Amino acid sequence: MQDAVVGVYGASGFGREVMPVLREHLRPILGGNVKTHIVFIDDNPPAEELNGHKVLTYEEFMAFPAAERLAVVAIADAGLREKISDRLAKDFISFIHLKASNVVVMDDVEFGIGAILCPFVTITSNVRIGNHFHANIYSYVAHDCVIGNYVTFAPNVHCNGNVHIEDYAYIGTGAILRQGTPDKPLRIGKGAVVGMGAVVTKDVPAGVTVVGNPARPLQK
């Protein structure tokens, strides 16, 4: 990589957590003659600089003088993450598959593009994960799980084996997804939300929010 600009899209809390992981990821190629600029990208920059890195609008990022542009999308909202990712793809921005140095990924794991695996994440064996997956600190995915596109794990999610999670689902901090079986995996439906600390023992339908132990639909 030469004369490149690499951006963390999103300068909020999660973006600022991702930035050190990105720096660590890029460190092996930042020596020698490589000139790489690492920046935040934000549609409404909160400041000109954060944690030692410039904060650029998308237009400024696209105008930045560099031969190559790469990005990782650190936006928790799945719908917004999809819109931003589509925008980047249409402008031929390359996506980084980002993982911290202490992440553990075992046998026969497949990822789509643009995953972010934060420190102390574990992905075990025979797992399939879609595009732009976020796994926050101390989360794990056990064997034979299938995870869709734009799925978000908050910190310390326990996803046990044979769980299928559909697109846009959000799994809250400390949630536990019980283990399914090969013939009957536990299913979390499209766009479902699993609340913080919930213990999921049954399938969650698409679009439903569940909370509690055992997890039940949220009564509004």
Beta strands, then each sheet from edge to edge (+ up, - down):
strand 1: 4-9
strand 2: 36-41
strand 3: 49-50
strand 4: 53-56
strand 5: 68-73
strand 6: 94-95
strand 7: 98-99
strand 8: 104-105
strand 9: 109-111
strand 10: 116-117
strand 11: 122-123
strand 12: 127-129
strand 13: 134-135
strand 14: 140-141
strand 15: 146-147
strand 16: 152-153
strand 17: 158-159
strand 18: 163-165
strand 19: 170-171
strand 20: 176-177
strand 21: 186-188
strand 22: 193-194
strand 23: 199-200
strand 24: 209-211
strand 25: 216-217
sheet 1: 3+ 4- 2- 1- 5- 6-
sheet 2: 7+ 10+ 13+ 16+ 19+ 22+ 24+ 25-
sheet 3: 8+ 11+ 14+ 17+ 20+ 23+
sheet 4: 9+ 12+ 15+ 18+ 21+
end
